[in-house]
Structures are given as C-alpha cells and as structure tokens.
Amino acid sequence: RESKAPVSVNLKQMLDEILLLMDRRFAELGVSVSIDLPPDITVAGFPAELRQVFTNLIANAAEAAGQGGEVSVRIAPHSAGASSNGQKLPDGATVIIADNGAGIADDIRPHLFQPFFTTKGERGTGLGLWVSRGIINKHGGVIEITSNTGDLTHGTAVSVFLASNPIITAGD
C-alpha cells in the first residue's frame, strides 16, 4: 500500500521507468519516442498515482501518433512566478507529452475530461483522462491539452504542471 503522506518523486526516473516498460508497445505501434528529461527534478506526490497518469498519457500519445508517428516526452522546470494561462505557479515542473497524430477535433475537446467519454470505441473506457485530471487536481497540479488538426501542423500536447511542494488534498 502506498504511504498516506506524499513522498519525493524524481520525475526523470519515473518517466524513464514508464518508457522502458512501454518500449515493446512503441515497437508494436511503430512509434518513435524522443525524450528530454533533465535529472534531479523532484516533486512531492504519490508515485503510484503519478505513474498511472503518465502511463495513460504516454499510451494515449503513442496510439494517437500511430504507425511511423512520433511521441516526445519532456520535463520543463518552473521557477515560482512563471505562469500558465495567467495563473501564477509555484516552484515545480511541467511534464509535456506530445504526439504528431491527427490532433483532436474541436467538437471533441470539450468532452475530453468527462467520465466515460471515449474516442476509442470498445478499446477505451473513457476514464483515463478523467481519472488523470482527478489525480493531478489532488496533487495541486494543472493538466492542459492543446491540439492542432491542420494539414501541415497537427498533433496534441498534454502538459501536466506539478508543484515541488504542493498542498495535497485528501483523496480516497
């Protein structure tokens, strides 16, 4: 069982482990992965929950990229005061998972975080993004999706901001 209190989570180490475990899936999907993971970026959190979020987001990106597609996973450290959509953010880091798939249509975007909404038919439960947002909210973080469906530029990027020392809300 996971500890009741948040622990220090090394984001590079966690993402490296997830990517290693998913290596075979990337090969099956014919997806290449590029990474930019600076060492020594830690956040306080619940590792199993954060692992669930990042595994889900990386799997979504790989499926969206499809055969011959590309997924990029990177960490951007944040100093206090940097803002996201005008929101002042504390010290922390943003994990950005991007793909060069077709992108997400405008009419679908408003439904992405709704429970049981899926674009995957029988293969999806429609709970991945909903659960992920709940976990990130619990960690005092922010999850955002940007997507482009243009002919020349297309793809989706999911950004997850996590504070170094968040105020974690009671969950369970």
PyMOL commands that set and color helices and strands:
alter all, ss='L'
color gray80, all
select helices_A, chain A and resi 11-21+23-29+47-65+109-111+121-123+128-138
alter helices_A, ss='H'
color red, helices_A
select strands_A, chain A and resi 7-10+32-36+42-45+70-78+83-84+87-88+92-99+142-149+154-163
alter strands_A, ss='S'
color yellow, strands_A
deselect
rebuild
show_as cartoon
